[in-house]
């Protein structure tokens, strides 16, 4: 009888661990709120550009928004002349001017920060869910929500660090004339270089190791000594953020190749990274690398062909 009670108790414990721990809906709501805030900001930027600018200059796929453009139907020369008059100085919401002042750099950083919220935070949901469950199972705490929220902010801190680096890179490329005023690459050479680097990275040991940690998180600060606090949770988030950065920085950097305000590719790359990080696959990561390398190869061929005929 005692052994039967033990078996039933173990089965009940297993069932309880399989249930979503209390407090998770709050965490999920906060993630959703921040992600929607990021998307709202980016969409507002694009919406402010659409009425007066040729959106095809923002990168591949954005031409579909020209149906809402008041310049639509005009000759290309007229649209180009009007676009020069209307291109961002400080007139368009969130868009930096050409002078690259401190205010412009702040706008660029804010744009990258919003991209981190829109593209990268949703990809962290499986990791945060697993962390929440691990805390509940190991500590016996029914709602370790504050630790998970702290982990979320630790994760975001890493991607905000990436936003600082991306801001500096965008500033340098803009000063060098490699980026247009629409924050798109000014030449196929830049596009091909970014795609080549991102494609090659998909086959590196660093990519495989970081992606494996995204698929199967390993916790550093989960113990049986009671509910963890905010600081251990934040440190756990930093670790997981570094792992995610090692996995996704190259695909995220593809934005430099397709246009930084290309809302079509923001959605596409965000979804691609979410799928890659969530579902273990031996095929998808190298397949992404092959696509990027083939794309880069086509552009290099076009560049060489153009040089040969000029």
C-alpha positions, 0 to 999 in steps of 0.5 A, a space after each residue: 500500500 505504501 508503495 502504491 501511495 508513493 507511485 500515485 504521489 509521483 504521478 501527481 507530482 509529474 502531472 503538476 509539473 506538466 501544467 503551466 506554472 501560475 504567473 506565466 500568463 503575466 510574463 507572456 502578457 509583458 512580452 506581448 506588450 513590449 513586442 507590440 510596442 516595437 512593431 507599433 513604432 516601426 509601423 508608424 515610421 513606415 506609415 509616415 514615409 509611405 505617403 511621400 516617398 518612393 518605397 521601392 528605395 527602402 529595399 526589396 518587397 517595399 514597392 508594394 506600399 507604393 500604391 499608397 504613395 501620392 507620387 504613384 503614377 508620376 514619371 521616375 524622374 519626377 518621383 526622384 526629384 520629389 523624393 529628394 525634397 521630401 527625404 528625411 531631414 527631421 520631417 519624418 517620424 523616427 527617421 534620422 537626418 543626413 547630418 548624423 547629429 546626436 539626435 539622429 544617432 539617438 533615433 537610429 538607436 531607438 529604431 534598432 531597439 524597437 527592432 530588438 523588441 519586434 524581432 528578437 523578444 518573441 523568439 525568447 518565449 520558448 526559453 522564458 517558458 522553459 525557465 519558468 517551468 524549471 524554476 517552479 519544478 526545482 524550487 517548489 515555487 508556484 509563481 516565480 514570475 519576477 525572476 522570469 521577468 528579470 531574465 527577460 530584461 537580461 535577455 533584452 540588455 544583450 540585444 540593446 548592446 547589439 543595437 549600440 553596435 548596429 547604430 555605430 555601424 550604420 553611422 559609419 556606413 552612412 558617413 562613408 556613403 554606403 547607405 542611402 538616406 532611406 537607410 538601404 544599401 547604396 551598392 550591391 557590393 555592400 549587400 553581397 558582402 553582408 549576405 556572404 558573411 551571414 551565409 558563411 556564419 550559418 555553417 560555423 561551430 559557433 552557430 551550431 553551439 549557440 543554436 543547440 543551447 537555444 533548442 535545449 537551454 541549460 540553466 546556471 542559476 536554477 537550484 533547489 535552495 528556494 526561489 531565486 531573486 531578481 539578480 540571478 534571473 537577470 544574470 540568467 537572461 544575460 547568459 541566454 541573451 548571449 547565446 541568442 546573439 551568437 545564434 542570430 546576430 548574422 541573420 539580424 545583420 541581413 537587415 543591412 543588406 535588404 534595407 533597415 526600414 524594410 518592414 517586409 524583411 523585418 517580419 520575414 527575418 523575425 519569423 525565420 529566427 523564431 522558427 530556427 530557434 524553436 524547432 530543432 532541425 538539421 536542415 533549416 540552418 544550413 538551408 538558410 546559409 545556402 540561400 544567403 550564399 547563392 543570393 550573394 553569389 548572384 549579386 557578385 556575378 552581376 557586379 562582375 558582369 557590370 564591370 566587364 561590360 563597362 
